[in-house]
Amino acid sequence: MSSSLSGSAPADLRVELVEGVLDEVERTLQARLDRGTLVRKRRSLGARTDRGTWVRIERRRLDKIGSQGWNGTECAALLEGVAKPQWHRSTAWWRPETAVMWRADETDLLPGAPIGSSVLATDPALPEAWWQAFNQTLDALAEQQTRRVATPDTVMITQNGVAEAIHRFLRGDVDTTVRRWLPAHADLNWANMTGPEFCLFDWEDWGTAPQGLDAASLWGNSLAVPALAERVRCKRRRDLESRDGKLMTLFVCAKILAPDAHPEDPRLEPAHVMAAQVAEELQSD
């Protein structure tokens, strides 16, 4: 049996044995996985099936699942006006001897390749039609209704968490209360979108979040390419210039400027500059 299915939870699926996991998915979904297309990430796997679909497999610790479950991709199937792969079916399992659960979601294939890694170092030169579809999807998503709460980085976002993250930039008693909570993808980065045809995928963490979380996240993941970061801000100006959007900008800056940040991360300096600017704006309101 693969060590991925017994004993302690694997630290990194890029290096762990996963054949047992793949066998389990094939058995329950009644589909063959093309091992030659296997994509391995730290906590997820993905592969094409023999029926022309894609299966994403995720491992998550029980304490990261919470009361709302972790069927985000399945729930996202009901979203209207959002460019995403169609969901077909899923399976989930847990072995009593482990502290993790596994979940596999089968969806349509993507219309193109992911644009790049989560943080880009070069401009992807996306056509205007891509940006229009991007805006349409984020606008449509914000109009949905859900009881789900977003879990960026698998952690449920809360008012207290937001305040704790951004108080490092604010002096005195600046009000950090979030005014608008809207549906968000909650993991918006360049590795989760396709081009040149726009499609947004990996919906496992979506749910309500402060207005501007998605826009601020993508802006932060674009800072190594200043012109790209500015274009994101221009396209999502309404979100980012709102009070909640400014709070989310500081929230994202706090992650970029974390104590364990790599000293050569090209995003550090622009994040410092923007954090100071936004903090001054909030303190003068």
Backbone as a ProteinNet text record, in pm:
[ID]
protein_1_A
[PRIMARY]
MSSSLSGSAPADLRVELVEGVLDEVERTLQARLDRGTLVRKRRSLGARTDRGTWVRIERRRLDKIGSQGWNGTECAALLEGVAKPQWHRSTAWWRPETAVMWRADETDLLPGAPIGSSVLATDPALPEAWWQAFNQTLDALAEQQTRRVATPDTVMITQNGVAEAIHRFLRGDVDTTVRRWLPAHADLNWANMTGPEFCLFDWEDWGTAPQGLDAASLWGNSLAVPALAERVRCKRRRDLESRDGKLMTLFVCAKILAPDAHPEDPRLEPAHVMAAQVAEELQSD
[TERTIARY]
85.5	0	87.9	46.4	123.1	126.5	239.1	249.5	154.8	98.5	4	-128.7	-154.4	-284.1	-276	-160.1	-147.5	-41.7	-43.5	55.4	28.8	135.6	121.7	96.3	39.4	6.8	133.7	133.8	252.2	272.5	396.7	426.8	417.9	442.6	451.3	421.8	309.2	270.2	360.4	446.7	540.9	647.6	667.1	772.7	720.6	596.4	541.1	495.1	484.8	426.9	276.6	224.3	82.6	6.9	69.5	1.7	-124.4	-119.5	-237.3	-353.2	-321.3	-423.9	-485.9	-401.4	-451.1	-536.2	-494.7	-572.7	-710.2	-715.2	-842.4	-936.5	-882.6	-964.3	-1017.4	-932.8	-977.7	-1088.2	-1074.8	-1175.1	-1309.6	-1310.4	-1436.4	-1501.2	-1419.9	-1477.2	-1496.1	-1447.7	-1459.9	-1401.8	-1281.1	-1211.9	-1062.9	-995.1	-851	-782.1	-681.9	-604.3	-480.6	-453.9	-336.4	-216.5	-134	-18.8	76.3	78.2	167.3	129.1	4.8	-40.4	-42.1	6.8	-3	69.1	-1.3	55.1	59.3	176.3	193.5	224.8	145.4	171.5	185.1	210.2	237	122.3	-1.3	-113	-221.4	-191.1	-290.2	-223.3	-303.6	-262.2	-366.7	-328.8	-425.9	-383.8	-482.9	-451.6	-572.7	-544.4	-649.1	-703.1	-832.7	-893.9	-913.3	-949	-972.1	-1107.1	-1186.3	-1310.4	-1302.8	-1179.7	-1160.5	-1198.1	-1178.2	-1204.9	-1078.1	-1086.8	-972.9	-1015.2	-927.4	-953.2	-849.6	-898.3	-811.1	-828.5	-717.6	-718.1	-649.1	-714	-654.5	-649.2	-542.2	-527.2	-540.6	-622.8	-639.1	-652	-584.3	-594.6	-735.8	-778.7	-914.1	-938.2	-836	-855.5	-862.7	-838.8	-849.1	-980.6	-1065.2	-1190.9	-1303.4	-1319.6	-1417.6	-1561.1	-1652.4	-1793.6	-1861.8	-1808.7	-1875.1	-1829.2	-1738.7	-1690.5	-1590.5	-1561.8	-1462.8	-1503.5	-1631.9	-1685.6	-1698.3	-1598	-1605.2	-1624.2	-1551.5	-1563.7	-1703.4	-1760.8	-1897.1	-1997	-1983.4	-2075.3	-2061.6	-1941.8	-1919.7	-1991.9	-2035.6	-2107.7	-2235.8	-2289.6	-2414.3	-2394.6	-2271.1	-2245	-2283	-2348.6	-2393.7	-2310.7	-2281.1	-2206.8	-2058.7	-2008.8	-1868.4	-1799	-1686.6	-1611.6	-1529	-1572.3	-1506	-1532.4	-1451.5	-1476.2	-1604.9	-1679.7	-1801.5	-1766.9	-1832	-1809.4	-1899.3	-1845.3	-1921.5	-1954.4	-1852.2	-1873.9	-1753.1	-1769.4	-1658.1	-1661.6	-1554	-1547.2	-1456.1	-1483.2	-1399.5	-1388.4	-1275	-1257.3	-1159.7	-1172.2	-1086.8	-1054.9	-929.8	-890.1	-870.9	-931.5	-926.2	-785.3	-686.9	-551	-478.6	-541.7	-477.6	-550.2	-483.6	-543.1	-578.4	-598.6	-629.3	-748	-808.6	-910.1	-861.9	-911.1	-880.5	-1009.3	-998	-1114.5	-1069.3	-1151.5	-1123.5	-1245.8	-1223.8	-1330.7	-1300.9	-1399.5	-1384.6	-1456.3	-1386.4	-1441.4	-1403.9	-1460.9	-1417.9	-1270.2	-1208.6	-1072.5	-1071.4	-960.7	-948	-939.2	-983.4	-978.1	-838.4	-744.6	-607.7	-517.1	-391.8	-294.6	-301.6	-267.3	-255	-157.6	-184.7	-104.1	40.4	61.2	197.2	196	301.7	304.8	217.8	196.9	106.9	154.4	285.4	345.7	422	387.5	452.5	577	674	796.3	802.1	713.3	706.6	561	538.3	402.7	348.9	231.3	176.9	116	108.9	57.8	-79.4	-171.9	-306	-388.3	-471.9	-552.8	-663.5	-717	-821.9	-944.1	-972.4	-1086.9	-1070.5	-945.6	-920.8	-959.2	-916.2	-946.3	-1096	-1166.1	-1310.9	-1378.5	-1335.5	-1392.1	-1356.2	-1236	-1191.6	-1282.9	-1306.8	-1394.6	-1536.4	-1587.9	-1724	-1739.8	-1639	-1646.6	-1643.6	-1551.6	-1544.9	-1671.1	-1725.5	-1849.2	-1965.1	-1974.1	-2081.5	-2067.5	-1945.2	-1922.2	-1968.9	-1943.4	-1980.9	-2131.8	-2208.4	-2354.4	-2420	-2342	-2397.9	-2439.3	-2515.7	-2556	-2498.7	-2434.6	-2379.6	-2363.9	-2368.1	-2338.9	-2195.5	-2126.3	-1986.3	-1902.8	-1797.6	-1701.4	-1568.1	-1503.1	-1378.1	-1271	-1184.9	-1076.1	-942.9	-896.5	-766.5	-655.9	-570.7	-464	-520.8	-644.1	-718.2	-759.2	-746.4	-784.4	-906.3	-1013.2	-1134.6	-1106.7	-1144.7	-1119.6	-1223.6	-1177.7	-1264.7	-1229.5	-1320.8	-1293.9	-1171.5	-1162.7	-1048.4	-917.3	-920.3	-799	-754	-850.7	-818.8	-755.1	-819.1	-769.2	-629.4	-606.7	-475.8	-366.6	-397.8	-297.8	-259.4	-357.3	-329.7	-295.2	-311.3	-279.8	-130.9	-48.3	94.9	124.2	28.8	48.6	-25.4	-116.3	-203.8	-174	-174.4	-152.7	-287.5	-288.3	-405.2	-524.8	-643.1	-767	-841	-768.6	-830.9	-928.3	-1049.4	-1152.7	-1117.4	-1104	-1071.4	-1191.5	-1310.5	-1430.7	-1461.1	-1479.9	-1517.3	-1665.2	-1698.6	-1836.6	-1912.2	-1843	-1910.5	-1839.7	-1916.5	-1866.8	-1934.6	-1854.2	-1906.2	-1839.6	-1906.1	-1842.8	-1711.6	-1610.9	-1477.9	-1420.3	-1331.6	-1262.7	-1166.5	-1099.4	-1012.9	-876.9	-847.4	-713.4	-679.5	-702.7	-687.1	-539.7	-480.8	-342.2	-327.2	-211.4	-191.3	-183.2	-168	-166.2	-305.9	-407.3	-544.6	-632	-569.3	-643.6	-576	-655.8	-601.9	-596.5	-519.4	-510.7	-469.7	-496.6	-556.7	-707.2	-773.3	-915.1	-925.2	-1000.1	-1008.4	-1093.3	-1041.9	-1115.5	-1052.8	-1136.9	-1090.6	-1121	-1019.7	-1039.2	-983.6	-989.2	-952.3	-1039.4	-1163.2	-1264.4	-1281.9	-1188.1	-1209.8	-1220.3	-1167.4	-1165.5	-1258.8	-1348.4	-1430.5	-1537	-1584.9	-1689.3	-1690.9	-1770	-1776.9	-1647.4	-1608.8	-1485.2	-1501.6	-1416	-1424.1	-1411.3	-1489.3	-1480.3	-1335	-1289.4	-1154.6	-1050.3	-1086.4	-985.4	-924.3	-1008.7	-955.7	-869.2	-917.5	-841.6	-707.8	-708.2	-583.7	-488.1	-541.9	-457	-386.8	-461.9	-401	-301.9	-336.2	-242	-111.4	-120.9	-1.4	81.7	15.7	87	142.5	118.9	166.5	275.7	310.3	399.8	538.8	581.6	713.7	715	595.3	580.6	495.9	557.9	483.1	370.1	390.9	286.2	167.2	192	83.7	6.4	78.6	12.4	-74.9	-26.6	-103.9	-226.5	-215.3	-332.1	-438.6	-396.1	-491.9	-563.8	-489	-551.3	-648.4	-613	-699	-827.7	-816	-933.4	-1026.4	-971.3	-1053.2	-1050.3	-1045.2	-1036.2	-1151	-1271.5	-1388.2	-1371.7	-1317.4	-1293.5	-1179.3	-1068.2	-947.2	-950.8	-1030.7	-1039.4	-1150.7	-1228.6	-1326.1	-1252	-1318.7	-1252.5	-1214.3	-1305.4	-1273.5	-1159.6	-1156.7	-1047.5	-913.9	-912.2	-787.8	-745.4	-842.8	-811	-752.3	-810.2	-760.4	-621.7	-594.2	-459.7	-358.5	-391.4	-301.7	-293.3	-404.5	-409.1	-311.7	-313	-223.1	-78.4	-57.9	78	135.8	52.1	99.4	152.8	89.1	137.4	269.9	279	401.2	518.4	490.5	594.2	608.2	569.6	577.9	724	746.7	884.3	969.6	906	982.9	992.9	959	966.7	1109.9	1125	1259.8	1311.6	1432.9	1484.4	1498.9	1501.9	1515.9	1383.7	1273.2	1141.3	1120.4	1101.9	1087	959.8	869.9	744.7	758.2	867.1	880	873.9	954.7	959.4	826.4	765.9	636.4	528	536	437.4	456.5	582.2	611.8	553.3	577.8	532	380.6	313.5	167.6	107.9	164.7	112.4	118	228	240.8	138.5	118.9	23	-119.6	-157.5	-294.5	-319.2	-220.9	-236.5	-259.8	-186.4	-205.8	-346.2	-395.3	-529.6	-634.8	-620	-717.8	-713.4	-596.1	-581.1	-631.5	-641.8	-689.3	-838.6	-900.3	-1045.1	-1127
-120.3	0	123.7	224.3	349.3	415.2	478.7	552.5	668.6	706.5	816.6	777.7	646.2	602.1	542.7	535.2	478.8	554.4	536.9	605.4	753.1	830.2	974.3	1040.4	1160.7	1233.5	1274.9	1265.7	1307.6	1456.9	1498.4	1640.2	1707.9	1632.6	1692.8	1586.3	1600.5	1499.8	1498.8	1597.4	1597.2	1489.9	1443.2	1344.5	1216.9	1217.5	1098.9	994.6	870.3	764.9	789.2	786.8	819.6	713.7	603.2	502.5	450.4	433.7	387.1	484.2	613.5	717	710.9	700.8	696.6	572.2	460.1	336.4	352	416.7	437.5	524.4	629.7	718.3	643.8	565.5	488.5	390.7	328	229.9	295.6	407.8	469.7	549.9	613.4	691	607.4	484.1	394.8	459.2	511	575	548	540.6	522.7	657.8	675.9	799.6	782.4	881.5	880.6	926.3	832.3	866.2	962.9	960.6	1048.9	1195.1	1223.3	1362.4	1406.9	1321.9	1350.8	1479.9	1567.6	1691.1	1676.8	1695.2	1678.1	1812.1	1850.2	1970	1929.8	2026.7	1996.4	1920	1964.1	1894.9	1850.8	1848.3	1801.7	1733.1	1650.3	1579.7	1605	1589.5	1602.8	1517	1463	1380	1373.3	1346.5	1328.2	1186.2	1169.1	1036.5	982.6	854.1	791.7	830.3	913	962	1110.8	1161.6	1299.1	1403.2	1372.2	1466.7	1481.3	1564.6	1587.9	1556.4	1496.3	1467.9	1538.7	1618	1682.4	1611.7	1572.8	1497.7	1582	1598	1679.2	1603.5	1625.2	1574.3	1692.8	1676.6	1784.1	1727.4	1788.7	1745.4	1769.5	1686.5	1698.3	1834.8	1891.5	2020.2	2135.2	2107.6	2209.8	2198.3	2105.1	2085.6	2166.4	2156	2240.3	2197.9	2276.2	2240.1	2253.4	2338.6	2355.8	2252.8	2163.7	2064	2122.3	2046.6	2093.2	2053.7	2072.5	2040.1	2165.1	2252.1	2378.5	2362.9	2269.2	2250.1	2204.1	2115.4	2069	2183.1	2262.7	2375	2480.3	2497.1	2596.8	2561.4	2436.4	2395.4	2475.8	2532.2	2607.3	2754.3	2800.7	2941.4	2974.6	3088.4	3129.2	3245.8	3242.3	3351.4	3350.2	3239.2	3226.6	3128.5	3169.4	3083.8	2983.9	2858.4	2753.9	2619.6	2518.7	2385	2326.8	2253.4	2190.6	2073.5	2067.9	1959.6	1841.7	1718.6	1598.2	1513.8	1482.5	1393.2	1402	1342.3	1344	1220.5	1199.7	1094.8	1142.5	1099	1136.7	1017.1	1005.6	894.6	931.5	856	875.8	740	721.7	598.6	627.6	549.4	578.2	594.6	528.1	535.4	662.7	747.4	871.6	992.5	1106.8	1233.1	1320.3	1256.7	1332.7	1271.3	1353.1	1304.1	1331.7	1251.1	1266.4	1297.7	1378.2	1409.9	1419.2	1363.6	1372.3	1430.5	1533	1595.8	1580.5	1532	1516.1	1629.8	1696.9	1810.9	1800.9	1893	1906.1	1942.2	1915.2	1961.5	2113.2	2175.3	2320	2357.2	2478.9	2521.5	2561.1	2565.9	2602.6	2571.8	2607.5	2581.8	2690	2656.8	2760.8	2868.7	2993.7	3105.5	3096.3	3046.8	3034.7	2985.3	3014.7	2983.7	3084.8	3064.1	3153.6	3297.6	3317.9	3451.4	3461.1	3559.6	3573	3660.9	3627.9	3708.2	3784.3	3747.3	3816.2	3841.8	3941.6	3977	3871.3	3813.8	3710.4	3765.9	3898.1	3962.8	3908	3915.4	3862.7	3959	3905.6	3992.1	4061.6	4168.7	4243.7	4157.1	4062	3972.8	3891.3	3857.7	3783.1	3868.8	3993.7	4081.7	4107.7	4113.8	4132.6	4012.2	3891.4	3770.4	3758.4	3798.5	3800.6	3890.1	4010.4	4102.8	4049.2	3993.6	3940.4	3829.5	3743.6	3634.3	3686.4	3778.5	3829.9	3908.6	3982.9	4057.1	3960.8	3855.3	3757.2	3682.2	3648.3	3576.2	3657.1	3787.6	3874.4	3884.2	3847.6	3857.3	3728	3622.4	3493.1	3496.7	3395.2	3378.5	3247.5	3251.1	3130	3146.4	3035.5	3034.1	2992.6	2954.3	2916.3	3037.4	3013	3116.9	3079.8	3176	3149.5	3098.4	3010.6	2954.2	2971.3	3096	3115.1	3044.3	2972.7	2892.7	2792.2	2745.2	2645.4	2696.2	2827	2884.8	2974.8	2949.2	3028.6	3175.2	3264.1	3406.1	3462.4	3542.1	3599.5	3746.2	3817.5	3957	3968.9	3883.1	3888.9	3860.9	3765.1	3733.3	3848.1	3915.3	4031	4140.8	4172.1	4279.1	4247.8	4124.9	4086.9	4103.2	4065.6	4071.1	4213.8	4307.1	4440.8	4543.7	4509	4607.3	4641.4	4559.2	4590.3	4715.5	4752.5	4869.4	4993.6	4976.5	5086.1	5132.3	5261.7	5319.3	5352.9	5353.5	5400	5307.6	5369	5292	5295.3	5279.3	5277	5160	5187.9	5085.2	4986.9	4859.9	4757.3	4667.7	4712.4	4632.2	4620.1	4498.3	4472.9	4504.6	4582.4	4624.7	4536.4	4484.1	4402.4	4267.8	4162.2	4026.3	3971.4	3937.3	3893	3761	3680.9	3557.2	3585.5	3504.2	3519.8	3382.2	3376.7	3251.6	3213.8	3313.1	3300	3236.1	3203	3154.9	3204.5	3333.8	3390.3	3419.1	3336.3	3355.4	3307.2	3330.2	3302.7	3154.8	3069.8	2925.5	2867.1	2945.5	2896.5	2957.4	3017	3072.8	3029.7	3013.1	2972.7	3090.4	3074.3	3171.2	3100.1	3159	3291.8	3296.5	3178.2	3177.6	3174.2	3267.5	3277.4	3165.3	3104.1	3006.9	3007.1	3004	3006.3	2871.1	2806.8	2672.7	2662.4	2543.8	2516.3	2597.7	2552.5	2624.3	2570.4	2493.5	2427.6	2523.8	2646.5	2737.9	2857.3	2856.4	2974.4	2990.4	3113.5	3144.7	3294.3	3338.6	3481.8	3530.3	3651.9	3713.7	3864.3	3941.6	4086.8	4129.1	4227.9	4279.1	4313.7	4267.6	4300.5	4194.3	4084.9	3982	3927.8	3889.9	3832.3	3932.4	4054.3	4156.1	4183.1	4195.7	4222.1	4103.8	3981.3	3862.8	3858.1	3882	3878.4	3993.5	4109.7	4222.1	4183.5	4123	4083.2	3980.8	3892.4	3791.5	3846.4	3974	4038.5	4141.3	4163.1	4274.1	4264.7	4144.4	4131.8	4188.6	4214.9	4276	4402.1	4516.2	4637.5	4674.9	4663.2	4698.8	4604.5	4478.2	4381.6	4410	4440.1	4473.8	4597.4	4695.6	4816.9	4787.1	4694.7	4661.4	4591.4	4504.3	4440	4545.8	4642.1	4748	4830.7	4855	4932.2	4856.1	4726.6	4646.9	4625.3	4621.7	4596.9	4718.2	4836.4	4959.2	4974.1	4939	4954.7	4875.2	4756.2	4674.7	4730.9	4758.4	4793.9	4933.6	5022.5	5157.2	5170.5	5063.9	5064.8	5050.9	5085.9	5073.7	4928	4835.8	4694.5	4649.7	4702.9	4669.5	4715.9	4830.1	4878.6	4788.2	4743	4649	4520.1	4472.3	4349.8	4371.1	4491	4519.7	4505.6	4558	4542.3	4396.3	4324.6	4182.8	4104.1	4131.8	4063.7	4108	4237.2	4286.7	4219.8	4196.1	4130.9	3991.6	3921.5	3788.2	3797.2	3892.4	3908	3947.1	4033.2	4086.4	4007.3	3881.6	3795.8	3780.7	3752.6	3739.9	3637.9	3535.5	3432.6	3459.4	3581.2	3614.7	3604.7	3559.4	3550.3	3691.3	3721.6	3858.7	3907.2	3817.3	3857.6	3854.5	3837.5	3840.4	3978.7	3990.1	4122	4194.5	4126.8	4190.5	4269.7	4251.4	4312.1	4464.5	4526.5	4671.9	4733.1	4688.5	4747.1	4721.2	4608.1	4580.9	4677.5	4707	4805.2	4942	4982.5	5114.2	5122.4	5021.6	5024.9	5017.2	4934.4	4922.3	5056.7	5130.1	5261.2	5359	5355	5445.5	5417.5	5292	5255	5279.6	5249.3	5274.6	5423.1	5509.1	5654	5695.1	5637.1	5670.8	5628	5509.9	5462.1	5544.4	5585.8	5663.4	5806	5853.2	5990.3	5996.2	5878.6	5876.1	5926.4
0	0	0	-73.5	-79.4	57.1	88.3	214.1	216.5	101.6	97.3	157.3	168.7	218	357.5	414.2	547.5	624.5	754.8	836.8	844.9	863.5	878.9	744.2	748.7	626.2	552.9	420.7	345.2	354.9	356.1	365	230.1	122.6	-9.4	-113.9	-185	-283.4	-405.8	-419	-531	-514.4	-391.6	-367.1	-302.6	-254.4	-188.9	-290.8	-246.5	-329	-341.6	-463	-482.5	-562.1	-597.3	-677.9	-609.7	-478.6	-407.3	-417.1	-413.1	-427.2	-566.5	-668.6	-806.2	-829.3	-773.5	-786.4	-722.3	-605.4	-536.5	-619.5	-679.9	-763.4	-885	-948.9	-1065.7	-1028.8	-914.7	-872.4	-845.6	-775.6	-735.6	-849	-933.9	-1044.4	-1170	-1168.3	-1283.4	-1409	-1397	-1509.5	-1495.5	-1608.5	-1607.4	-1612.1	-1528.9	-1527.6	-1614.3	-1696.8	-1782.6	-1700	-1656.5	-1571.9	-1641.8	-1775	-1848.8	-1839.6	-1797.1	-1783.3	-1638	-1548.2	-1405.1	-1367.7	-1297.9	-1243.8	-1092.2	-1034.1	-890.2	-826.3	-727.1	-649	-502.9	-419	-278.3	-212.3	-232.5	-168.4	-266.1	-395.4	-491.7	-609.8	-677.3	-797.7	-904.5	-1030.7	-1138.2	-1255.2	-1328	-1444.1	-1536.2	-1662.9	-1762.9	-1752.6	-1785.1	-1781.7	-1922.3	-1928.9	-2058.8	-2118.9	-2048.8	-2108.7	-2140.9	-2151.4	-2195.9	-2094	-1966	-1858.5	-1774.6	-1672.5	-1582.7	-1440.5	-1364.8	-1223.8	-1138.7	-1043.8	-946.3	-813.4	-752.7	-627.4	-521.5	-408	-302.2	-171.4	-97.5	38.9	133.8	236.7	333.2	474	569.2	708.3	760.7	853.8	907.6	970.4	1035.5	1100.8	1000.8	871.2	767.7	689.8	728.2	656	719.1	850.2	918.9	897	955.3	955.8	820.4	729.9	600.8	497.3	537.2	443.6	346.2	241.4	143.9	3	-24.6	-156.5	-242.7	-237.8	-309.5	-458.8	-520.9	-665	-702.1	-621.3	-645.9	-631	-526.4	-504.3	-613.9	-666.9	-771.6	-899.7	-913.6	-1034.6	-1052.7	-945.1	-951.6	-985.2	-991	-1019.6	-1163.3	-1181.8	-1314.4	-1366.6	-1496.1	-1558.3	-1528.9	-1478	-1438.4	-1532.2	-1589.4	-1681.6	-1602.4	-1600.4	-1523	-1589	-1557.6	-1611.9	-1553.1	-1634.4	-1585.1	-1494.3	-1378	-1282.1	-1316.6	-1302.7	-1334.4	-1212.1	-1133.6	-1019.2	-925.6	-807.3	-711.1	-623.7	-551.6	-451.8	-339.8	-219.7	-105.1	-12.5	56.8	149.3	260.4	367.2	484.4	543.4	577.7	644.7	792.9	880.5	1025	1079.7	1018.9	1073.9	1033.8	954.9	911.1	966.5	957.6	1002	882.5	766.7	645.8	573	486.3	393.8	252.4	160.8	18.8	-55.7	-160.4	-242.7	-387.6	-476.8	-620.6	-689.7	-772.8	-849.9	-997.8	-1072.5	-1216.5	-1287.7	-1377	-1449.8	-1596.9	-1675.4	-1814.4	-1819.2	-1932.8	-1955.3	-1967.8	-1936.9	-1950.9	-2098.6	-2134.7	-2274.7	-2321.4	-2230.4	-2264.7	-2147.6	-2161.6	-2055.4	-1948.6	-1823.4	-1720.8	-1766.6	-1728.9	-1777.2	-1729.1	-1610.4	-1559	-1417	-1344.2	-1201.8	-1128.9	-1000.1	-926.1	-929.8	-920.4	-928.2	-1059.3	-1141.8	-1272.1	-1264.3	-1350.4	-1360.5	-1492	-1585.8	-1714.9	-1750.2	-1833.6	-1875.1	-1971.4	-1945	-2033.3	-2161.9	-2174.5	-2296.1	-2334.8	-2242.8	-2266.4	-2351.9	-2440.9	-2526.7	-2447	-2503.2	-2434.8	-2408.3	-2499.6	-2479	-2350.9	-2319.1	-2195.2	-2074.6	-2074.6	-1961.8	-1949.8	-2059.3	-2055.1	-1991.2	-2031.2	-1972.7	-1824.8	-1790.8	-1651.3	-1567.8	-1615.3	-1543.4	-1532.9	-1641	-1640.2	-1537.6	-1527	-1429.8	-1286.9	-1255.1	-1118.1	-1082.6	-1178.6	-1153	-1128.9	-1211	-1194.7	-1063.2	-1026.3	-901.2	-781.9	-783.2	-670.7	-652.6	-754.6	-747.3	-701.1	-679.7	-638.4	-491.5	-451.7	-313.4	-260.8	-145.6	-86.4	64.2	134.1	277.4	303.7	200	215.7	256.9	332.4	369.3	305.5	243.1	172.7	268.5	215.4	295.1	222.4	205.1	139.6	216.2	141.7	203.5	302.5	275.1	354.6	493	518	647.5	627.5	701.8	686.9	719.5	629.8	651	747.6	843.5	945.6	966.5	1030	1062.4	1152.7	1251.9	1343.4	1271	1178.6	1103.9	1016	954.7	871.6	956.9	1069.1	1156	1207.4	1246.5	1299.7	1194.1	1069.5	962.5	926.7	929	876.4	983	1110.4	1214.8	1220	1158.1	1156.9	1075.3	987.2	902.2	952.7	1048.4	1089.1	1231.2	1251.5	1383.9	1448.4	1578.7	1651.7	1638.2	1640.4	1644.3	1510	1400.6	1268	1260.5	1214.7	1204.6	1093.4	1128	1028.7	999.7	1035	1012.9	864.3	817.2	678.3	661.2	559.8	538.2	440.5	340.2	239.4	225	244.9	223.7	98.9	-1.5	-130.2	-170.5	-252.6	-299.5	-373.1	-344.2	-403.9	-433	-530.7	-562.8	-450.4	-394.6	-275.9	-302.3	-426.3	-460.9	-601.2	-623.5	-756.7	-784.5	-868.2	-908.3	-1051.6	-1109.1	-1251.3	-1284.5	-1185.7	-1209.8	-1215	-1175.5	-1171.6	-1280.7	-1381.4	-1494.3	-1623.6	-1728.9	-1857.8	-1954.5	-2058.8	-2166.4	-2294.6	-2411.8	-2429.7	-2404.2	-2396.4	-2358.7	-2206.7	-2149.8	-2004.8	-1946	-1841	-1761.2	-1622.8	-1520.9	-1382.4	-1319.1	-1262.7	-1207.9	-1066.2	-1009.1	-868.7	-773.5	-756.8	-679.6	-537.8	-489.2	-360.5	-242.6	-254.3	-139	-153.2	-252.5	-275.2	-166.6	-152.7	-55.2	-30.7	64.7	92.5	155.3	116.2	164	152.5	216.1	202.4	55.6	16.8	-119.6	-152.9	-268.5	-311.9	-284	-216.5	-187.8	-315.8	-413	-537	-612.1	-625.5	-698.8	-630.8	-499.4	-426.1	-437.1	-435.6	-445.7	-580.9	-688.1	-820.6	-838.6	-784.5	-788.2	-719	-601.8	-527.5	-602.4	-675.2	-752.1	-883.1	-909.8	-1032.6	-1006.9	-882.5	-847.5	-907.7	-945.5	-1007.1	-1148.9	-1202.8	-1335.3	-1315.5	-1287	-1250.3	-1345.4	-1475.5	-1571.6	-1558.5	-1530.3	-1513	-1384.8	-1276.3	-1150.4	-1166.8	-1241.2	-1264.1	-1348.2	-1441.5	-1523.2	-1439.7	-1350.5	-1260	-1178.1	-1125	-1045.1	-1130	-1253.4	-1341.9	-1371.8	-1401.4	-1436.9	-1317.7	-1196.4	-1077.3	-984.1	-1041.7	-964.6	-864.9	-909.7	-821.4	-692.2	-703.2	-583.5	-500.2	-563.3	-489.8	-429.2	-485	-428.5	-325.9	-304.6	-195.5	-63	46.1	176.7	204.3	174.9	196.5	106.2	-16.3	-107.9	-55.9	9.9	70.1	186.3	263.6	371.4	314.5	201.9	139.8	78.8	30.7	-18.9	93.9	210.8	325.9	369.3	361.5	397.4	309.6	178.5	86.4	108.6	132	159.5	283.8	383.2	505.7	476.2	382.4	345.7	270.4	177.5	99.2	188.8	286.5	374.3	504	501.7	620.2	664.4	791.1	841.7	766.4	710.1	639.5	489.9	446	303.8	253.3	130.1	71.1	45.8	91.8	79.6	-64.1	-160	-300.2	-375.2	-306.4	-370	-431	-562.9	-625.7	-586.5	-516.7	-476.3	-346	-274.8	-142.5	-147	-231.5	-235.1	-279.6	-391.1	-427.9	-323.8	-253.8	-148	-31.8	4.2	108.7	71	-52.1	-97.9	-95.5	-149.4	-154.3	-14.3	72.7	208.7	280.4	263.9	328.3	271.9	140.8	77.2	120.9	119.7	157	305.6	389.8	532.2	558.8	488	505.7	461.3	354.3	307.2	409.3	465.1	562.9	691.3	732.3	855.2	840.7	717.3	694.4	664	646.7	617.2	736.7
[MASK]
+++++++++++++++++++++++++++++++++++++++++++++++++++++++++++++++++++++++++++++++++++++++++++++++++++++++++++++++++++++++++++++++++++++++++++++++++++++++++++++++++++++++++++++++++++++++++++++++++++++++++++++++++++++++++++++++++++++++++++++++++++++++++++++++++++++++++++++++++++++++++++++

